[in-house]
């Protein structure tokens, strides 16, 4: 869970909260992709 996710889940998301959520998703996806490359690479 990224910082602030628990605060955002109940109400209307601010722009800053939305950007933070998108950044967290991108970081998570990038980590998954890097992990898959490492597994496939050896």
Residue frames relative to the residue before (quaternion, step in Angstrom):
aa qw qx qy qz dx dy dz
X 1.0000 0.0000 0.0000 0.0000 0.00 0.00 0.00
X 0.3716 -0.7291 0.5355 0.2087 3.55 -0.91 0.93
X 0.6340 -0.5300 0.3876 0.4086 3.58 -1.16 0.48
X 0.8076 0.2840 -0.2103 0.4721 3.57 -0.92 0.89
X 0.4778 0.6841 -0.4516 0.3157 3.61 1.15 -0.21
X 0.6524 0.5168 -0.3268 0.4477 3.58 0.95 -0.81
X 0.6380 0.5223 -0.3245 0.4635 3.60 1.11 -0.63
X 0.7104 0.4863 -0.2570 0.4392 3.57 1.04 -0.78
X 0.5835 0.6513 -0.3697 0.3141 3.57 1.10 -0.64
X 0.7422 0.4588 -0.2392 0.4259 3.59 1.05 -0.69
X 0.8105 0.2726 -0.1150 0.5055 3.59 1.06 -0.57
X 0.7178 -0.3828 0.3297 0.4791 3.52 -1.30 -0.36
X 0.3881 -0.7368 0.5064 0.2237 3.56 -0.86 0.94
X 0.3738 -0.6904 0.5748 0.2309 3.51 -1.07 0.81
X 0.6699 -0.4745 0.3690 0.4358 3.57 -1.26 0.23
X 0.6491 0.5189 -0.3211 0.4541 3.57 0.94 -0.88
X 0.6605 0.5026 -0.3077 0.4653 3.58 0.95 -0.83
X 0.6446 0.5168 -0.3187 0.4645 3.56 1.00 -0.79
X 0.6514 0.5037 -0.3115 0.4743 3.58 0.96 -0.85
X 0.6364 0.5253 -0.3282 0.4597 3.57 1.00 -0.81
X 0.6562 0.5120 -0.3128 0.4576 3.57 0.96 -0.87
X 0.6477 0.5108 -0.3153 0.4692 3.58 0.97 -0.86
X 0.6414 0.5218 -0.3235 0.4602 3.58 0.98 -0.86
X 0.6463 0.5188 -0.3170 0.4611 3.58 0.97 -0.85
X 0.6549 0.5039 -0.3173 0.4652 3.58 0.96 -0.83
X 0.6481 0.5132 -0.3190 0.4635 3.58 0.96 -0.83
X 0.6509 0.5135 -0.3138 0.4628 3.57 0.94 -0.88
X 0.6539 0.5101 -0.3079 0.4664 3.57 0.98 -0.87
X 0.6610 0.5022 -0.3073 0.4653 3.59 0.92 -0.90
X 0.6476 0.5135 -0.3217 0.4619 3.57 0.96 -0.84
X 0.6367 0.5167 -0.3277 0.4693 3.59 0.99 -0.79
X 0.6490 0.5142 -0.3170 0.4624 3.60 0.93 -0.87
X 0.6558 0.5155 -0.3042 0.4601 3.57 0.95 -0.92
X 0.6537 0.5036 -0.3080 0.4735 3.58 0.96 -0.88
X 0.6524 0.5148 -0.3136 0.4594 3.56 0.96 -0.80
X 0.6437 0.5109 -0.3216 0.4703 3.58 0.99 -0.78
X 0.6394 0.5169 -0.3258 0.4667 3.59 0.97 -0.81
X 0.6439 0.5191 -0.3232 0.4598 3.57 0.97 -0.83
X 0.6614 0.4975 -0.3069 0.4700 3.61 0.96 -0.84
X 0.6892 0.4761 -0.2809 0.4684 3.58 0.91 -0.91
X 0.6861 0.5194 -0.2772 0.4275 3.54 1.06 -0.80
X 0.7680 -0.3500 0.2183 0.4899 3.55 1.10 -0.28
